[in-house]
């Protein structure tokens, strides 16, 4: 088995973002500009519905969809917002500041992958 090291998802993906998916849901995207980086994350099996739920401190049942889109070199996750958009206690109306836990997830990748994005 090849030697691996842990790298933050934000250093592997070209784009990690969050956005509204209506007033009750948020969507997270991790988009890759290189096949080898996308493939390494996909093969690691460490980006899952359960691992994203852990990173966000929510029950996996709150993740309403989790898609891996190979043709787009992307992972897409949608989950129920902790607070409805514009409701009392909600702090990010546009959902644009919710990507950091995803970006900070540690992914084991082969040590042979030496070039990746510096954040």
N, C-alpha and C positions, 0 to 999 in steps of 0.2 A: 504494500500500500504506500502511495507517495506521501512524503512529508507535507504537512499542512501548517498554516498559521492563521490566526484570527485577524480579520480585517473588517472594519466598519463598512456596512452596506453603502453608506454615503461616499466612501472612497472607491467603491467598485462601480456604482451606477453613475451615469452621466447626469441624471436628473432624479431627485427624490422630492415629491411634492404631495401636497394635500389640497383638497378643494371640496366645496359643497357638493352634495349629491341630493339636494332638496333640503327642506327645513329639519329633517329628522335623521339624516345620514351624512357621513363624510366618506370621501374616496381618497385612497392613498395610491400613488403610482411610484414604481421604481423602474426607470427606463435606462437601457444600456446601449452604448454606441459601439460596443465590441462583442463579437460572438463568444470569444473565449471567457470574458468576464460574466456574461449572461449564463453561459454554460456551466461555469464553476459554481455560481450561486444556485442554479437549478439542480445540479448534480449533488450539491451538499445536502439538499433536503432540509435545510435549516430555516428556510423562509416558508412558513406554513400558517394556516389559520390559527393554530394553537400558539405558535411562537409570537405572532403579531398580537394576539389577545394578551399574552403575558407581558409583552413590551408596553402595552397600553393599559394594563391593569384592569382588563375587562374579562368577563366570562366569554369563552369561545362562541357561545350562542349569540353574542352581540355582533359577531362578524357575519354579515348577511351574504357576502359573496367574496370568494377568493379565486382569482384566475391567474394562470400562468399563460402568457401569450407569446409563444416562441417566434412567430413570424414578425412580431413587433419588438422582440427582445425586451419583454415587459412583464411585470407582476402588477396586478390591480387588486386592491382590497377595498371593500366597502363595509363600514360598520355603523351601527346605531350611535348617534351622537349622545354623549352623556346628558346633555341638556339641549332641548329643541332650540333651533336658531332664534335668536332675539328673546329668549325666555330668561327669567330670573336665574342668575348663576352662570349663564353662558358668557364666555369671554372672547370668542373668536367668531364674529358674525359670518365672515367669509370662509371660514375653515382653512385658511391659508397658513396657519401657524402650527398645524398639528403633525407635521412630517418628522419632527426631530426624533421621537422614539424609534421610528422606522429607520431613519438615517443612522442611528447609533447602534443598531443591532449588529452583533458580531457574527461573521460568517466564516467558517473554515474553508480556505481556498488552498490549492496546491502552492507550495513554496516556489514552484517554477514560474508562477505569474508574478513578474517583478514590476511591471508598469501598471499603475492605476491612478485614478484621480486623487489629487491632494485637496482636501477641503480646508 
